[in-house]
Amino acid sequence: MSLTVKIGEAKARFSELIAKAEAGEEIIIARGHEPVARLVRLPRPDALPAVVAEVKAARAGRAATRPEELMAWRDEGRR
């Protein structure tokens, strides 16, 4: 879930918006109607092993990715 606020409102509610970001909410800060910044929680350094384990579990049983596939994904959409 994300919340969009204008710069002036973000300045007035900064502590509240930081608390919301800490709780996992994404805060978009806009100048007028144009989004210019995003306030999100930084990943915790101790969360990395859990993320790696989650990715490994999702990849379990799948064939290894070939270098040709990686290059095709990298070049996808390029001219």
C-alpha positions as YAML, in Angstrom:
chain: A
units: angstrom
residues:
- id: 1
  name: MET
  ca: [0.00, 0.00, 0.00]
- id: 2
  name: SER
  ca: [1.31, 3.46, -0.77]
- id: 3
  name: LEU
  ca: [0.38, 6.93, 0.36]
- id: 4
  name: THR
  ca: [1.01, 10.08, -1.70]
- id: 5
  name: VAL
  ca: [1.61, 13.39, 0.07]
- id: 6
  name: LYS
  ca: [2.74, 16.81, -1.13]
- id: 7
  name: ILE
  ca: [6.04, 18.24, 0.06]
- id: 8
  name: GLY
  ca: [4.50, 20.70, 2.55]
- id: 9
  name: GLU
  ca: [2.38, 17.99, 4.11]
- id: 10
  name: ALA
  ca: [5.40, 15.67, 4.28]
- id: 11
  name: LYS
  ca: [7.36, 18.36, 6.15]
- id: 12
  name: ALA
  ca: [4.54, 18.83, 8.65]
- id: 13
  name: ARG
  ca: [4.00, 15.07, 9.21]
- id: 14
  name: PHE
  ca: [7.59, 13.84, 8.82]
- id: 15
  name: SER
  ca: [7.76, 11.81, 12.04]
- id: 16
  name: GLU
  ca: [4.42, 10.16, 11.31]
- id: 17
  name: LEU
  ca: [5.50, 9.30, 7.75]
- id: 18
  name: ILE
  ca: [8.78, 7.80, 9.00]
- id: 19
  name: ALA
  ca: [6.77, 5.59, 11.38]
- id: 20
  name: LYS
  ca: [4.54, 4.47, 8.49]
- id: 21
  name: ALA
  ca: [7.61, 3.65, 6.37]
- id: 22
  name: GLU
  ca: [9.08, 1.67, 9.28]
- id: 23
  name: ALA
  ca: [5.82, -0.29, 9.40]
- id: 24
  name: GLY
  ca: [6.26, -1.22, 5.72]
- id: 25
  name: GLU
  ca: [4.15, 1.42, 3.98]
- id: 26
  name: GLU
  ca: [5.50, 3.20, 0.91]
- id: 27
  name: ILE
  ca: [5.22, 7.01, 0.98]
- id: 28
  name: ILE
  ca: [5.33, 8.92, -2.32]
- id: 29
  name: ILE
  ca: [6.25, 12.59, -2.01]
- id: 30
  name: ALA
  ca: [4.96, 14.84, -4.78]
- id: 31
  name: ARG
  ca: [5.62, 18.37, -5.94]
- id: 32
  name: GLY
  ca: [2.17, 19.41, -7.04]
- id: 33
  name: HIS
  ca: [0.83, 16.33, -8.81]
- id: 34
  name: GLU
  ca: [4.24, 15.01, -9.92]
- id: 35
  name: PRO
  ca: [5.85, 12.30, -7.75]
- id: 36
  name: VAL
  ca: [9.45, 13.22, -6.97]
- id: 37
  name: ALA
  ca: [10.57, 10.94, -4.12]
- id: 38
  name: ARG
  ca: [9.73, 7.70, -2.36]
- id: 39
  name: LEU
  ca: [10.11, 7.01, 1.34]
- id: 40
  name: VAL
  ca: [10.47, 3.30, 2.19]
- id: 41
  name: ARG
  ca: [11.94, 1.20, 4.96]
- id: 42
  name: LEU
  ca: [15.56, 0.21, 4.44]
- id: 43
  name: PRO
  ca: [16.14, -3.53, 4.47]
- id: 44
  name: ARG
  ca: [17.54, -4.82, 7.75]
- id: 45
  name: PRO
  ca: [21.05, -6.27, 7.38]
- id: 46
  name: ASP
  ca: [20.01, -9.38, 9.31]
- id: 47
  name: ALA
  ca: [17.15, -10.00, 6.84]
- id: 48
  name: LEU
  ca: [19.48, -10.95, 3.96]
- id: 49
  name: PRO
  ca: [19.90, -14.64, 4.91]
- id: 50
  name: ALA
  ca: [16.11, -15.05, 5.03]
- id: 51
  name: VAL
  ca: [15.73, -13.44, 1.60]
- id: 52
  name: VAL
  ca: [18.45, -15.67, 0.13]
- id: 53
  name: ALA
  ca: [16.76, -18.75, 1.61]
- id: 54
  name: GLU
  ca: [13.42, -17.66, 0.14]
- id: 55
  name: VAL
  ca: [14.93, -17.23, -3.34]
- id: 56
  name: LYS
  ca: [16.69, -20.60, -3.12]
- id: 57
  name: ALA
  ca: [13.44, -22.29, -2.07]
- id: 58
  name: ALA
  ca: [11.60, -20.69, -5.00]
- id: 59
  name: ARG
  ca: [14.32, -21.91, -7.42]
- id: 60
  name: ALA
  ca: [14.41, -25.46, -6.01]
- id: 61
  name: GLY
  ca: [13.65, -28.07, -8.64]
- id: 62
  name: ARG
  ca: [14.13, -25.71, -11.56]
- id: 63
  name: ALA
  ca: [16.81, -26.08, -14.20]
- id: 64
  name: ALA
  ca: [19.87, -23.88, -13.86]
- id: 65
  name: THR
  ca: [19.77, -20.66, -15.86]
- id: 66
  name: ARG
  ca: [22.10, -20.80, -18.86]
- id: 67
  name: PRO
  ca: [24.43, -17.88, -19.65]
- id: 68
  name: GLU
  ca: [22.62, -17.41, -22.99]
- id: 69
  name: GLU
  ca: [19.34, -16.85, -21.14]
- id: 70
  name: LEU
  ca: [20.96, -14.29, -18.85]
- id: 71
  name: MET
  ca: [22.36, -12.40, -21.85]
- id: 72
  name: ALA
  ca: [18.96, -12.47, -23.59]
- id: 73
  name: TRP
  ca: [17.26, -11.08, -20.47]
- id: 74
  name: ARG
  ca: [19.94, -8.40, -20.17]
- id: 75
  name: ASP
  ca: [19.53, -7.34, -23.81]
- id: 76
  name: GLU
  ca: [15.73, -7.52, -23.87]
- id: 77
  name: GLY
  ca: [14.29, -4.23, -25.06]
- id: 78
  name: ARG
  ca: [17.61, -2.85, -26.29]
- id: 79
  name: ARG
  ca: [18.03, -1.69, -29.87]
...
